Amino acid sequence: MTKKKPKFERYGWRKKKKLSKSWRRPRGHDNKMREHIAAKGARVKAGYRRKKEERGLHPSGVREVLVFNTNDLAKVKVVKEEIEAARIASGVGRRKREQIEEEAAVLGIKVLNPTR
């Protein structure tokens, strides 16, 4: 995972408070971003897409597996190269989260969002 893609932000979001940052294609007749003026920001294009092997990976380079309970830890493949890691679902409570983290430590599974 080498190249870093730019943040694609909506043109004019700094000028008007009602506009969100989220990307919208510029369609205005006089819009400078639509005319591909470089200083006005990057536009979404297919050329920014990552390689097929890198898509959907965590920034650390491992594939994420969503875990809801300790039984779901069996889905995570553990190899010395750390191909997959567990991400505890947001709806899991404190008690069950601690159980999952303890079980993951025993099995040698990396948890991407542990409690601090």
Buried (B, 14 or more C-beta within 10 A) or exposed (E): EEEEEEEBBBBBBEEEEEBEEEBBEBEEEEBBBBEEEEEBBEBEEEEEEEEEEEEEEBEEEBEBBEBEEBEBBEEBEBEEEBEBBBBBBEEBEEEBBEEBBEBBEEEEBBBBBBEE
